Amino acid sequence: MGEREDMLAEVRERVDRVSATGDGSAVMDPVASVLSRNLAAMCDVGSGTDPEAEYTLGWLHFYRAQSLPPAQAATARELAVRLFAWCFIKGTRDTGELPQPLLATLAGAVLPFAAGTLERARANMDPAGQQFAETLYRRILACLPEADPERALCLSHLSVALLLRYGRTLATADADEAVEMARTAVRAAAPHPPLLAPSLNNLGLVLRARFEHTGVLADLDAAVDFLRDAVRTAAADATGRAGSLLQLSRALEVRYENTNALTDLDEAIETARTAVLTAPDHPDRTSHLATLGGALAMRYQRTGVLADLDEAVETGRAALRNVPERWPHAATHLSSLAATLLTRFEHTAVRADLDEAVELGRAAVRSLPAYYPAVDHALYLFALARTLLVRAEHPPAVAGDLDEAVAALDAALEGTRDDHLHRTAYRTHLGAALLQRAKVTGNGQDRERALAELRQMAEHVTTPPRIRVATARTVAQLTAASEPARAAKLLEQAVMTLPEVAPRRLGRGDRQHALGTLAAGLAADAAALALADTSVPEPEDRAARALSMVEAGRAVLLSQALDTRSDLTALRQQHSALAARFVELREALDRDAEPAPLTGGGPAGGQR
């Protein structure tokens, strides 16, 4: 054996003797001290390169602490914790093989290392690092007492690690565990105010992420509520509050995109402005500016106020100026500014904005690190394809734009699972791109493939109602002459889908905007196709079907104008008190919710 093996064997023999007899003299004599110093120097103890030596010396110093006076014992215990740390981190020893009285201290000592590991793995999209962080956090949790305040932080970070795993696997069980872990973190943080805001923030983040994959709106509503709580709770911490404001703004934007509630978008903008002003030196200021710019551009699309759009462009440029050189996540800000410039082009027709948007979109795709998941690459490919399709519609045409758009959309679909929420948008745009290319080239195969894609979007119940109705109209217009029966059926389904386009949760103005031009003439077109549908042999039956479509369309529009649901006459006649209570509750549910104020401190009100 070599010198290292000889010294390690002698130290191990002394440790085993103490373990067997309870007599600490074997680790207290001068020879033991010299052995431990020499072995530590030879093995570079503390670096994690020799876990066996660190493990053995850790036990030596733990046993020494049992026999030393209090002050010296504390020093020996600290040294033992440092020596055992790498065994704990790497899992080279089961926690049952470590001194049980040290486990809680050891778990707390490695928390900063775990947090740094998780952050690096998240930033670098490193799957192995993410899995390592998750395993380490589970080990830490198993050793922390239930009452330890560090548990809240550990649970919250573990929920983020689980969310990252969900991003890799898209397994519903992973998303559900991430949400449950984040909820547990909030409960654990409730008695410890400094830990509550970050726990609420992570819960909101996890819920929003699950919504973006599943489309369950209740998750998004809950995310907004928890993020508002996080903002209120973090009032005294400018940096933490700015981070929660940023997440709240993003959640409100997503909810606006899915419900068309203008109050959400207005609040998103004011929240993002507050984030920018709250912490002007925040390390994530680039994201704050980009989020504000994106929300302003979105509001322009709703209201048409050009000042919002110009501010959005300038804010987006400021965000890009703040991006560090060779930063791996620059794609987000490149793509965001591209989208804003595209919107301004659609208002002003200044070609330079459109051309710059295309180049920024290409730069965003090029800048994506290879370790980004395919589902993230798909988002940027989709954004580039949208911009290319717009340019293809505006002369002078640029050779290859349509081919590049189709290729980008095909790649986006290839990188996205069949049940992913964004897949609908990718397929809808692919259908549009193929139709556009078919018009230019006369390629019949492009046209047939486009119609197949669009029909599936129009007929599938999981497609968002607005897209279902709009796509059904497009397909019906294209196929009315060749397939009148199928076109009539599509428009009939579209008319019946209109109530889903403007749900009762929206205020009246938002419902009217949601219907907009989507409903205009739809029932009449459906009725005309029904009358022409010779697959229904009897003219009287065709007329009855056409009339039912006209009446269904009128009923939707009339209900929006009068704000009615259904006839309560029978209920009032038989149970007047019950009818009155129903109306009272209905009006309370329909009342537009006031956004929560973003000032004030104090803990979040209750747990959900």
URVEN-V44802 format. One record per run of one state. SS is the DSSP state (H for helix, E for strand, - for the rest). FROM is the first residue (numbers start at 1). TO is the last residue. If there is no record, write none. Layout:
BEGIN
ss->{SS:SS}
from->{FROM:FROM}
to->{TO:TO}
END
This chain:
BEGIN
ss->{-:H:-:H:-:H:-:H:-:H:-:H:-:H:-:H:-:H:-:H:-:H:-:H:-:H:-:H:-:H:-:H:-:H:-:H:-:H:-:H:-:H:-:H:-:H:-:H:-:H:-:H:-:H:-:H:-:H:-:H:-}
from->{1:3:22:25:29:30:43:51:68:70:91:95:98:100:110:111:124:127:144:150:170:172:190:193:215:217:234:238:260:262:279:285:304:306:322:331:349:351:368:374:393:401:415:423:442:444:460:465:480:484:502:508:519:522:533:539:563:569:575:576:591}
to->{2:21:24:28:29:42:50:67:69:90:94:97:99:109:110:123:126:143:149:169:171:189:192:214:216:233:237:259:261:278:284:303:305:321:330:348:350:367:373:392:400:414:422:441:443:459:464:479:483:501:507:518:521:532:538:562:568:574:575:590:608}
END
